[in-house]
Amino acid sequence: METANNYVLIHGKNISHNSLASSAGPHMSIDKLFPALLECFGIILCGYIAGRADIITENQAKGLGNFVSKFALPALLFKNMVLLDFGDVIWAFLWSVLIAKVTVFVLVCVLTLMVANPDSRYSKAGLYAIFATQSNDFALGYPIVDALYRTTYPEYLQYIYLVAPVSLMFLNPIGFALCEVQRWRQASQPQRSTISILGVVVVQVLKNPIVFMVMVGIVSHFALDQRIPAVLSEFIDGLANSFGGAALFYLGLTMVGQLRKLTRDTGVALILLITAKLLVMPLVCKDMVDILDVGVNSTSANHTSLSNFAFLYGVFPTAPSVAIYAAQYNMELEVVTSGMVISTFLSAPIMYVSAWLLTIPLMDPTPLVTELQNVSFNISVISLVALVWTIAVMLLSKKFNRLPHLFALNLFLAQVPFC
């Protein structure tokens, strides 16, 4: 590899490279992303296999889910809200994410109300808008951010705890209200008053452990002067540290059998929702940070890093709790549950590719070729595993004897040597 006049020679071609940006170094530990993704999705896969093979029954999975949502996650939130340093928070970032989520929420909600069937448009508008804006911040988002930014911008980890309540406290109640309106329109009972609707929504929001513990944590933050009493520290740490692996394992359990609910009628809605969540949301988040983060950060490397972090945050997949909301109202289960599974697995390659595209312009050109070769190797390994899995399924199910599966099998076999 040779460098000259801000160009890097890669595979015999001159690729332009920003030497000024590379001198500042990358803003994220990109080499730790692939192991972090492998860890997260490996645990998810273990949970899925355990549920699929009936190693863990449905009732046992519900018990694990109750532990994760009512014990481990509240302890994690309480700990981090007490220790949070508000002096390091860039509030422009929080406003940017809030505006981006509101924009996507309103866009999805309005479009759904315009085109959906009048018999079910309110429930679809509420649940679809929640689907497009509520991210899996803690179980999947936190370990990814931790791997990327712990050594460069460790303060970014605290944004996860500040951004998550945005959807739960401000946007989700609107979706719940629309679902309540749909429920009462379908029921034979007389419609309730607006105060009754607001009461049901407020109670449902306050019952959410994330909202409740964020409020308790903020109060304790000032009451305890950013310190957890020593008598409670070990107890809270024990619960908080149990969240990561248990939450990912439970996420895999919740995916069992969800794709069977997918039908052709819900395919278009599912594609549009996943597009809004994984493509529109990150772009809007990044653009809003570029617009609002002005002043001190506008000319610094921190601005670029914060903008890239906003984009990666937008790629986080939909939280499993959205499927719980759909089950509670018994509305739009097919789209929401299937979409949660698909968005989770699509987010991995999107995060991986996006992180590299955002990092390459900031890297020193010397190790760039080696890093790109490592990326190519990692992608080849994943592709080979996926091909072997797919070919094995087709052979064991004996579908390869039928068309067009025979053509697909030949195509897969031809791709194996190139991995």
C-alpha positions as a Markdown table, in Angstrom:
| # | Residue | x | y | z |
|---|---|---|---|---|
| 1 | Met | 0.0 | 0.0 | 0.0 |
| 2 | Glu | 1.3 | 3.5 | -0.9 |
| 3 | Thr | 0.0 | 6.9 | 0.0 |
| 4 | Ala | 0.4 | 10.1 | -2.0 |
| 5 | Asn | -1.6 | 13.3 | -2.3 |
| 6 | Asn | -4.4 | 12.0 | 0.1 |
| 7 | Tyr | -4.9 | 8.8 | -1.9 |
| 8 | Val | -4.6 | 5.2 | -0.8 |
| 9 | Leu | -3.7 | 2.4 | -3.2 |
| 10 | Ile | -6.1 | -0.5 | -2.6 |
| 11 | His | -6.2 | -3.4 | -5.0 |
| 12 | Gly | -4.5 | -1.3 | -7.6 |
| 13 | Lys | -7.0 | 1.6 | -7.4 |
| 14 | Asn | -6.4 | 5.1 | -5.9 |
| 15 | Ile | -9.0 | 5.7 | -3.2 |
| 16 | Ser | -9.4 | 9.2 | -1.9 |
| 17 | His | -8.7 | 9.6 | 1.8 |
| 18 | Asn | -8.9 | 12.5 | 4.3 |
| 19 | Ser | -5.5 | 12.7 | 5.9 |
| 20 | Leu | -6.7 | 15.5 | 8.3 |
| 21 | Ala | -9.5 | 13.3 | 9.6 |
| 22 | Ser | -7.3 | 10.3 | 9.9 |
| 23 | Ser | -4.8 | 12.2 | 12.0 |
| 24 | Ala | -7.4 | 12.6 | 14.7 |
| 25 | Gly | -7.9 | 8.8 | 14.8 |
| 26 | Pro | -11.1 | 6.8 | 14.7 |
| 27 | His | -13.9 | 7.8 | 17.1 |
| 28 | Met | -14.9 | 4.3 | 17.9 |
| 29 | Ser | -13.1 | 1.0 | 18.7 |
| 30 | Ile | -14.3 | -0.6 | 15.4 |
| 31 | Asp | -12.2 | -3.7 | 16.0 |
| 32 | Lys | -14.4 | -4.6 | 18.9 |
| 33 | Leu | -17.6 | -4.4 | 17.0 |
| 34 | Phe | -17.6 | -7.8 | 15.4 |
| 35 | Pro | -16.8 | -9.7 | 18.7 |
| 36 | Ala | -19.6 | -7.7 | 20.4 |
| 37 | Leu | -22.1 | -8.5 | 17.7 |
| 38 | Leu | -21.0 | -12.2 | 17.8 |
| 39 | Glu | -21.5 | -12.2 | 21.6 |
| 40 | Cys | -24.9 | -10.6 | 21.5 |
| 41 | Phe | -26.4 | -12.6 | 18.6 |
| 42 | Gly | -24.7 | -15.8 | 19.8 |
| 43 | Ile | -26.6 | -15.5 | 23.1 |
| 44 | Ile | -29.8 | -14.7 | 21.2 |
| 45 | Leu | -29.3 | -17.8 | 19.1 |
| 46 | Cys | -28.7 | -19.9 | 22.2 |
| 47 | Gly | -32.0 | -18.7 | 23.6 |
| 48 | Tyr | -33.8 | -19.4 | 20.3 |
| 49 | Ile | -32.4 | -22.9 | 20.2 |
| 50 | Ala | -33.4 | -23.5 | 23.8 |
| 51 | Gly | -36.9 | -22.4 | 23.1 |
| 52 | Arg | -37.2 | -24.2 | 19.8 |
| 53 | Ala | -36.0 | -27.5 | 21.3 |
| 54 | Asp | -38.3 | -27.1 | 24.3 |
| 55 | Ile | -35.3 | -27.1 | 26.7 |
| 56 | Ile | -37.0 | -24.1 | 28.2 |
| 57 | Thr | -40.8 | -24.2 | 28.2 |
| 58 | Glu | -43.1 | -21.2 | 27.6 |
| 59 | Asn | -43.9 | -20.8 | 31.3 |
| 60 | Gln | -40.2 | -21.0 | 32.2 |
| 61 | Ala | -39.5 | -18.3 | 29.6 |
| 62 | Lys | -42.1 | -16.1 | 31.1 |
| 63 | Gly | -40.4 | -16.5 | 34.5 |
| 64 | Leu | -37.1 | -15.4 | 33.0 |
| 65 | Gly | -38.8 | -12.5 | 31.3 |
| 66 | Asn | -40.3 | -11.4 | 34.6 |
| 67 | Phe | -36.9 | -11.5 | 36.3 |
| 68 | Val | -35.3 | -9.5 | 33.6 |
| 69 | Ser | -38.0 | -6.8 | 33.4 |
| 70 | Lys | -38.9 | -6.5 | 37.0 |
| 71 | Phe | -35.7 | -7.1 | 38.9 |
| 72 | Ala | -32.5 | -6.9 | 36.8 |
| 73 | Leu | -33.4 | -4.0 | 34.5 |
| 74 | Pro | -34.8 | -1.8 | 37.3 |
| 75 | Ala | -31.6 | -2.4 | 39.3 |
| 76 | Leu | -29.5 | -1.5 | 36.3 |
| 77 | Leu | -31.5 | 1.7 | 35.7 |
| 78 | Phe | -31.4 | 2.8 | 39.3 |
| 79 | Lys | -27.6 | 2.2 | 39.5 |
| 80 | Asn | -26.8 | 4.2 | 36.4 |
| 81 | Met | -29.3 | 7.0 | 37.1 |
| 82 | Val | -27.8 | 7.6 | 40.5 |
| 83 | Leu | -24.2 | 7.6 | 39.2 |
| 84 | Leu | -25.1 | 9.7 | 36.1 |
| 85 | Asp | -23.0 | 12.8 | 35.7 |
| 86 | Phe | -25.3 | 15.4 | 34.2 |
| 87 | Gly | -22.4 | 17.8 | 33.7 |
| 88 | Asp | -21.1 | 15.6 | 30.8 |
| 89 | Val | -24.4 | 15.4 | 29.0 |
| 90 | Ile | -24.7 | 17.2 | 25.6 |
| 91 | Trp | -28.3 | 18.2 | 25.7 |
| 92 | Ala | -28.4 | 19.0 | 22.0 |
| 93 | Phe | -28.0 | 15.3 | 21.4 |
| 94 | Leu | -31.0 | 14.4 | 23.5 |
| 95 | Trp | -33.1 | 17.0 | 21.8 |
| 96 | Ser | -32.0 | 15.7 | 18.4 |
| 97 | Val | -33.0 | 12.2 | 19.2 |
| 98 | Leu | -36.3 | 13.4 | 20.7 |
| 99 | Ile | -37.1 | 15.4 | 17.6 |
| 100 | Ala | -36.1 | 12.5 | 15.3 |
| 101 | Lys | -38.3 | 10.1 | 17.2 |
| 102 | Val | -41.3 | 12.5 | 17.2 |
| 103 | Thr | -40.8 | 13.0 | 13.4 |
| 104 | Val | -40.8 | 9.3 | 12.6 |
| 105 | Phe | -43.6 | 8.7 | 15.1 |
| 106 | Val | -45.9 | 11.3 | 13.5 |
| 107 | Leu | -44.9 | 10.3 | 10.0 |
| 108 | Val | -45.8 | 6.6 | 10.6 |
| 109 | Cys | -48.9 | 7.5 | 12.5 |
| 110 | Val | -50.3 | 9.9 | 10.0 |
| 111 | Leu | -49.6 | 7.7 | 7.0 |
| 112 | Thr | -51.2 | 4.7 | 8.7 |
| 113 | Leu | -54.3 | 6.6 | 9.5 |
| 114 | Met | -54.5 | 7.7 | 5.9 |
| 115 | Val | -54.1 | 4.4 | 4.2 |
| 116 | Ala | -55.2 | 1.7 | 6.7 |
| 117 | Asn | -58.6 | 0.1 | 6.9 |
| 118 | Pro | -61.0 | 2.3 | 8.9 |
| 119 | Asp | -62.0 | -0.8 | 11.0 |
| 120 | Ser | -58.5 | -1.1 | 12.5 |
| 121 | Arg | -56.6 | 2.1 | 11.6 |
| 122 | Tyr | -56.3 | 3.5 | 15.1 |
| 123 | Ser | -54.7 | 0.4 | 16.6 |
| 124 | Lys | -52.4 | 0.1 | 13.6 |
| 125 | Ala | -51.4 | 3.7 | 13.8 |
| 126 | Gly | -50.6 | 3.4 | 17.5 |
| 127 | Leu | -48.7 | 0.1 | 17.4 |
| 128 | Tyr | -46.9 | 0.8 | 14.1 |
| 129 | Ala | -45.7 | 4.2 | 15.4 |
| 130 | Ile | -44.4 | 2.6 | 18.6 |
| 131 | Phe | -42.7 | -0.1 | 16.6 |
| 132 | Ala | -40.8 | 2.4 | 14.5 |
| 133 | Thr | -39.5 | 4.5 | 17.5 |
| 134 | Gln | -39.0 | 2.2 | 20.5 |
| 135 | Ser | -35.5 | 0.6 | 20.3 |
| 136 | Asn | -34.0 | -2.3 | 22.2 |
| 137 | Asp | -31.6 | 0.1 | 24.0 |
| 138 | Phe | -30.6 | -2.0 | 27.0 |
| 139 | Ala | -30.4 | -5.7 | 26.0 |
| 140 | Leu | -28.8 | -5.1 | 22.6 |
| 141 | Gly | -27.9 | -1.4 | 22.3 |
| 142 | Tyr | -25.9 | -1.0 | 25.5 |
| 143 | Pro | -23.3 | -3.8 | 24.8 |
| 144 | Ile | -22.8 | -2.5 | 21.2 |
| 145 | Val | -22.2 | 1.1 | 22.5 |
| 146 | Asp | -20.0 | -0.3 | 25.3 |
| 147 | Ala | -17.8 | -2.1 | 22.8 |
| 148 | Leu | -17.5 | 0.8 | 20.4 |
| 149 | Tyr | -17.1 | 3.8 | 22.7 |
| 150 | Arg | -15.8 | 2.6 | 26.1 |
| 151 | Thr | -12.2 | 3.5 | 25.4 |
| 152 | Thr | -12.9 | 6.7 | 23.3 |
| 153 | Tyr | -16.1 | 8.3 | 24.5 |
| 154 | Pro | -17.2 | 6.4 | 27.6 |
| 155 | Glu | -19.7 | 9.2 | 28.4 |
| 156 | Tyr | -21.9 | 8.0 | 25.5 |
| 157 | Leu | -23.0 | 5.0 | 27.6 |
| 158 | Gln | -25.1 | 7.3 | 29.8 |
| 159 | Tyr | -27.1 | 8.5 | 26.9 |
| 160 | Ile | -28.7 | 5.1 | 26.6 |
| 161 | Tyr | -30.4 | 5.7 | 30.0 |
| 162 | Leu | -31.5 | 9.2 | 29.1 |
| 163 | Val | -32.8 | 8.5 | 25.6 |
| 164 | Ala | -34.8 | 5.3 | 26.5 |
| 165 | Pro | -37.5 | 7.1 | 28.5 |
| 166 | Val | -38.2 | 9.5 | 25.6 |
| 167 | Ser | -40.3 | 6.9 | 23.9 |
| 168 | Leu | -41.8 | 5.4 | 27.0 |
| 169 | Met | -42.9 | 8.7 | 28.6 |
| 170 | Phe | -43.8 | 10.9 | 25.7 |
| 171 | Leu | -44.5 | 8.8 | 22.5 |
| 172 | Asn | -45.8 | 5.5 | 23.8 |
| 173 | Pro | -48.8 | 7.1 | 25.7 |
| 174 | Ile | -50.0 | 8.5 | 22.4 |
| 175 | Gly | -49.9 | 5.0 | 20.8 |
| 176 | Phe | -51.6 | 3.5 | 23.9 |
| 177 | Ala | -54.4 | 6.1 | 23.6 |
| 178 | Leu | -55.0 | 5.2 | 19.9 |
| 179 | Cys | -55.2 | 1.5 | 20.9 |
| 180 | Glu | -57.7 | 2.3 | 23.6 |
| 181 | Val | -59.8 | 4.3 | 21.2 |
| 182 | Gln | -59.7 | 1.3 | 18.8 |
| 183 | Arg | -60.7 | -1.1 | 21.6 |
| 184 | Trp | -63.7 | 0.9 | 22.6 |
| 185 | Arg | -64.8 | 1.4 | 19.0 |
| 186 | Gln | -64.9 | -2.4 | 18.6 |
| 187 | Ala | -66.6 | -3.1 | 21.9 |
| 188 | Ser | -70.3 | -3.0 | 22.4 |
| 189 | Gln | -69.9 | -0.9 | 25.6 |
| 190 | Pro | -70.5 | 2.8 | 25.4 |
| 191 | Gln | -67.4 | 4.9 | 24.8 |
| 192 | Arg | -65.7 | 6.3 | 27.8 |
| 193 | Ser | -64.8 | 9.9 | 28.4 |
| 194 | Thr | -61.5 | 11.5 | 27.5 |
| 195 | Ile | -60.5 | 11.5 | 31.2 |
| 196 | Ser | -61.0 | 7.8 | 31.4 |
| 197 | Ile | -58.8 | 7.2 | 28.4 |
| 198 | Leu | -56.0 | 9.5 | 29.9 |
| 199 | Gly | -56.3 | 7.6 | 33.2 |
| 200 | Val | -55.8 | 4.2 | 31.6 |
| 201 | Val | -52.8 | 5.5 | 29.6 |
| 202 | Val | -51.2 | 7.2 | 32.6 |
| 203 | Val | -51.5 | 4.1 | 34.8 |
| 204 | Gln | -50.0 | 1.9 | 32.0 |
| 205 | Val | -47.1 | 4.3 | 31.6 |
| 206 | Leu | -46.4 | 4.4 | 35.4 |
| 207 | Lys | -46.6 | 0.6 | 35.6 |
| 208 | Asn | -43.7 | 0.4 | 33.2 |
| 209 | Pro | -40.6 | -0.5 | 35.3 |
| 210 | Ile | -38.3 | 1.6 | 33.1 |
| 211 | Val | -40.3 | 4.8 | 33.6 |
| 212 | Phe | -40.7 | 4.1 | 37.3 |
| 213 | Met | -37.1 | 3.4 | 38.0 |
| 214 | Val | -35.8 | 6.3 | 36.0 |
| 215 | Met | -38.0 | 8.6 | 38.1 |
| 216 | Val | -36.8 | 7.0 | 41.3 |
| 217 | Gly | -33.2 | 7.0 | 40.1 |
| 218 | Ile | -33.3 | 10.8 | 39.3 |
| 219 | Val | -34.7 | 11.6 | 42.7 |
| 220 | Ser | -32.1 | 9.3 | 44.4 |
| 221 | His | -29.3 | 11.0 | 42.2 |
| 222 | Phe | -29.8 | 14.3 | 44.1 |
| 223 | Ala | -30.8 | 12.8 | 47.4 |
| 224 | Leu | -27.8 | 10.5 | 47.6 |
| 225 | Asp | -25.3 | 12.9 | 46.0 |
| 226 | Gln | -24.4 | 10.6 | 43.2 |
| 227 | Arg | -23.4 | 7.8 | 45.5 |
| 228 | Ile | -25.1 | 4.4 | 46.2 |
| 229 | Pro | -24.9 | 3.5 | 49.9 |
| 230 | Ala | -22.3 | 0.8 | 50.6 |
| 231 | Val | -24.9 | -1.4 | 52.2 |
| 232 | Leu | -26.9 | -1.5 | 49.0 |
| 233 | Ser | -24.1 | -1.3 | 46.4 |
| 234 | Glu | -23.2 | -5.0 | 46.2 |
| 235 | Phe | -26.9 | -6.0 | 46.1 |
| 236 | Ile | -27.7 | -3.6 | 43.3 |
| 237 | Asp | -24.6 | -4.6 | 41.4 |
| 238 | Gly | -25.5 | -8.2 | 41.6 |
| 239 | Leu | -28.9 | -7.7 | 40.0 |
| 240 | Ala | -27.7 | -5.2 | 37.5 |
| 241 | Asn | -24.8 | -7.4 | 36.3 |
| 242 | Ser | -27.3 | -10.2 | 35.7 |
| 243 | Phe | -29.2 | -8.2 | 33.1 |
| 244 | Gly | -27.0 | -8.5 | 30.0 |
| 245 | Gly | -26.9 | -12.2 | 29.3 |
| 246 | Ala | -30.3 | -13.0 | 30.7 |
| 247 | Ala | -32.0 | -10.3 | 28.6 |
| 248 | Leu | -30.3 | -11.5 | 25.3 |
| 249 | Phe | -31.2 | -15.1 | 26.1 |
| 250 | Tyr | -34.8 | -14.1 | 26.8 |
| 251 | Leu | -34.9 | -12.2 | 23.5 |
| 252 | Gly | -34.0 | -15.4 | 21.7 |
| 253 | Leu | -36.7 | -17.2 | 23.6 |
| 254 | Thr | -39.3 | -14.7 | 22.5 |
| 255 | Met | -38.5 | -15.2 | 18.8 |
| 256 | Val | -39.6 | -18.8 | 18.7 |
| 257 | Gly | -42.5 | -19.4 | 16.4 |
| 258 | Gln | -43.0 | -15.7 | 15.6 |
| 259 | Leu | -42.3 | -15.8 | 11.9 |
| 260 | Arg | -45.1 | -18.4 | 11.5 |
| 261 | Lys | -47.5 | -15.6 | 12.1 |
| 262 | Leu | -46.3 | -13.7 | 9.0 |
| 263 | Thr | -48.8 | -13.7 | 6.1 |
| 264 | Arg | -48.7 | -12.3 | 2.6 |
| 265 | Asp | -51.2 | -9.6 | 3.6 |
| 266 | Thr | -48.9 | -8.2 | 6.2 |
| 267 | Gly | -45.7 | -8.3 | 4.0 |
| 268 | Val | -46.0 | -4.7 | 2.7 |
| 269 | Ala | -46.7 | -3.2 | 6.1 |
| 270 | Leu | -43.8 | -5.1 | 7.5 |
| 271 | Ile | -41.3 | -3.9 | 4.8 |
| 272 | Leu | -42.4 | -0.3 | 5.3 |
| 273 | Leu | -42.1 | -0.5 | 9.1 |
| 274 | Ile | -38.6 | -2.1 | 9.0 |
| 275 | Thr | -37.6 | 0.6 | 6.5 |
| 276 | Ala | -38.8 | 3.3 | 8.8 |
| 277 | Lys | -37.0 | 1.8 | 11.8 |
| 278 | Leu | -33.7 | 0.8 | 10.3 |
| 279 | Leu | -33.2 | 3.3 | 7.5 |
| 280 | Val | -35.3 | 6.4 | 8.1 |
| 281 | Met | -34.8 | 6.7 | 11.9 |
| 282 | Pro | -30.9 | 6.6 | 11.8 |
| 283 | Leu | -30.8 | 9.2 | 8.9 |
| 284 | Val | -33.1 | 11.5 | 10.7 |
| 285 | Cys | -31.2 | 11.1 | 14.0 |
| 286 | Lys | -27.9 | 11.9 | 12.3 |
| 287 | Asp | -29.3 | 14.9 | 10.4 |
| 288 | Met | -30.9 | 16.4 | 13.6 |
| 289 | Val | -27.6 | 16.2 | 15.5 |
| 290 | Asp | -25.8 | 17.9 | 12.6 |
| 291 | Ile | -28.4 | 20.7 | 12.7 |
| 292 | Leu | -28.8 | 21.2 | 16.5 |
| 293 | Asp | -25.3 | 20.3 | 17.8 |
| 294 | Val | -23.8 | 23.7 | 17.1 |
| 295 | Gly | -21.4 | 25.9 | 19.1 |
| 296 | Val | -18.7 | 24.1 | 21.1 |
| 297 | Asn | -19.0 | 20.8 | 19.3 |
| 298 | Ser | -19.6 | 22.1 | 15.8 |
| 299 | Thr | -15.9 | 22.4 | 14.9 |
| 300 | Ser | -14.5 | 19.6 | 17.0 |
| 301 | Ala | -14.0 | 15.9 | 16.5 |
| 302 | Asn | -16.7 | 15.3 | 19.1 |
| 303 | His | -19.4 | 16.6 | 16.8 |
| 304 | Thr | -18.5 | 14.0 | 14.1 |
| 305 | Ser | -18.4 | 11.3 | 16.7 |
| 306 | Leu | -21.8 | 12.4 | 18.2 |
| 307 | Ser | -23.4 | 12.5 | 14.8 |
| 308 | Asn | -22.1 | 9.0 | 14.0 |
| 309 | Phe | -23.3 | 7.7 | 17.4 |
| 310 | Ala | -26.8 | 9.1 | 16.6 |
| 311 | Phe | -26.9 | 7.2 | 13.3 |
| 312 | Leu | -25.8 | 3.9 | 15.0 |
| 313 | Tyr | -28.4 | 4.5 | 17.8 |
| 314 | Gly | -31.1 | 4.8 | 15.2 |
| 315 | Val | -30.2 | 1.4 | 13.8 |
| 316 | Phe | -30.9 | -0.4 | 17.1 |
| 317 | Pro | -33.8 | -2.8 | 16.4 |
| 318 | Thr | -37.3 | -2.7 | 17.8 |
| 319 | Ala | -37.7 | -3.7 | 21.5 |
| 320 | Pro | -39.5 | -7.0 | 22.4 |
| 321 | Ser | -41.8 | -5.0 | 24.6 |
| 322 | Val | -43.7 | -3.8 | 21.6 |
| 323 | Ala | -44.9 | -7.3 | 21.0 |
| 324 | Ile | -46.1 | -7.4 | 24.6 |
| 325 | Tyr | -48.1 | -4.3 | 23.9 |
| 326 | Ala | -49.7 | -5.9 | 20.8 |
| 327 | Ala | -50.5 | -9.0 | 22.8 |
| 328 | Gln | -52.1 | -6.9 | 25.6 |
| 329 | Tyr | -54.4 | -5.3 | 23.1 |
| 330 | Asn | -54.7 | -8.4 | 20.9 |
| 331 | Met | -54.0 | -6.2 | 17.9 |
| 332 | Glu | -51.6 | -6.4 | 15.0 |
| 333 | Leu | -49.7 | -9.4 | 16.5 |
| 334 | Glu | -48.6 | -10.8 | 13.1 |
| 335 | Val | -46.9 | -7.6 | 12.0 |
| 336 | Val | -45.3 | -6.6 | 15.3 |
| 337 | Thr | -44.0 | -10.0 | 16.4 |
| 338 | Ser | -42.6 | -10.9 | 12.9 |
| 339 | Gly | -41.2 | -7.4 | 12.5 |
| 340 | Met | -39.4 | -7.6 | 15.9 |
| 341 | Val | -37.6 | -10.8 | 14.8 |
| 342 | Ile | -36.7 | -9.6 | 11.3 |
| 343 | Ser | -35.5 | -6.1 | 12.5 |
| 344 | Thr | -33.3 | -7.7 | 15.2 |
| 345 | Phe | -31.4 | -9.8 | 12.7 |
| 346 | Leu | -31.3 | -7.2 | 10.0 |
| 347 | Ser | -29.8 | -4.7 | 12.4 |
| 348 | Ala | -26.6 | -6.7 | 12.8 |
| 349 | Pro | -25.3 | -6.4 | 9.2 |
| 350 | Ile | -26.6 | -2.8 | 9.0 |
| 351 | Met | -24.7 | -1.8 | 12.2 |
| 352 | Tyr | -21.6 | -3.6 | 11.1 |
| 353 | Val | -21.5 | -2.0 | 7.6 |
| 354 | Ser | -22.5 | 1.4 | 8.8 |
| 355 | Ala | -19.9 | 1.5 | 11.6 |
| 356 | Trp | -17.2 | 0.7 | 9.1 |
| 357 | Leu | -18.4 | 3.2 | 6.5 |
| 358 | Leu | -18.4 | 5.9 | 9.2 |
| 359 | Thr | -14.9 | 4.9 | 10.5 |
| 360 | Ile | -12.9 | 4.4 | 7.3 |
| 361 | Pro | -12.6 | 8.1 | 6.4 |
| 362 | Leu | -11.1 | 8.7 | 9.9 |
| 363 | Met | -8.6 | 5.8 | 10.0 |
| 364 | Asp | -4.9 | 6.0 | 9.4 |
| 365 | Pro | -4.3 | 4.7 | 5.8 |
| 366 | Thr | -1.5 | 2.4 | 7.0 |
| 367 | Pro | -3.6 | -0.3 | 8.6 |
| 368 | Leu | -6.6 | 0.3 | 6.4 |
| 369 | Val | -6.0 | -2.5 | 4.0 |
| 370 | Thr | -5.4 | -5.0 | 6.8 |
| 371 | Glu | -8.6 | -4.0 | 8.5 |
| 372 | Leu | -10.6 | -4.3 | 5.2 |
| 373 | Gln | -9.2 | -7.8 | 4.8 |
| 374 | Asn | -10.3 | -8.7 | 8.3 |
| 375 | Val | -13.8 | -7.4 | 7.4 |
| 376 | Ser | -13.8 | -9.5 | 4.3 |
| 377 | Phe | -12.8 | -12.6 | 6.3 |
| 378 | Asn | -15.4 | -12.0 | 8.9 |
| 379 | Ile | -18.1 | -11.7 | 6.3 |
| 380 | Ser | -16.9 | -14.8 | 4.6 |
| 381 | Val | -17.1 | -16.8 | 7.8 |
| 382 | Ile | -20.6 | -15.7 | 8.5 |
| 383 | Ser | -21.7 | -16.3 | 4.9 |
| 384 | Leu | -20.2 | -19.8 | 5.0 |
| 385 | Val | -22.0 | -20.7 | 8.2 |
| 386 | Ala | -25.3 | -19.4 | 6.8 |
| 387 | Leu | -24.8 | -21.3 | 3.5 |
| 388 | Val | -24.0 | -24.6 | 5.3 |
| 389 | Trp | -27.1 | -24.1 | 7.6 |
| 390 | Thr | -29.3 | -23.4 | 4.6 |
| 391 | Ile | -28.1 | -26.3 | 2.6 |
| 392 | Ala | -28.4 | -28.7 | 5.5 |
| 393 | Val | -32.0 | -27.5 | 6.1 |
| 394 | Met | -32.9 | -28.0 | 2.4 |
| 395 | Leu | -31.4 | -31.5 | 2.4 |
| 396 | Leu | -32.9 | -32.7 | 5.6 |
| 397 | Ser | -36.4 | -31.4 | 4.7 |
| 398 | Lys | -36.0 | -32.9 | 1.2 |
| 399 | Lys | -37.2 | -29.7 | -0.4 |
| 400 | Phe | -34.3 | -29.8 | -2.9 |
| 401 | Asn | -36.3 | -32.3 | -5.0 |
| 402 | Arg | -38.8 | -29.6 | -5.9 |
| 403 | Leu | -38.6 | -26.5 | -8.1 |
| 404 | Pro | -37.5 | -23.8 | -7.5 |
| 405 | His | -35.6 | -25.2 | -4.5 |
| 406 | Leu | -33.4 | -27.3 | -6.8 |
| 407 | Phe | -32.1 | -24.1 | -8.5 |
| 408 | Ala | -31.6 | -22.4 | -5.2 |
| 409 | Leu | -29.6 | -25.4 | -3.9 |
| 410 | Asn | -27.3 | -25.3 | -6.9 |
| 411 | Leu | -26.8 | -21.6 | -6.4 |
| 412 | Phe | -25.9 | -22.1 | -2.8 |
| 413 | Leu | -23.4 | -24.9 | -3.6 |
| 414 | Ala | -21.8 | -22.6 | -6.2 |
| 415 | Gln | -21.3 | -19.9 | -3.6 |
| 416 | Val | -19.5 | -22.1 | -1.0 |
| 417 | Pro | -16.1 | -22.1 | -2.7 |
| 418 | Phe | -16.1 | -18.3 | -2.9 |
| 419 | Cys | -16.5 | -17.9 | 0.9 |
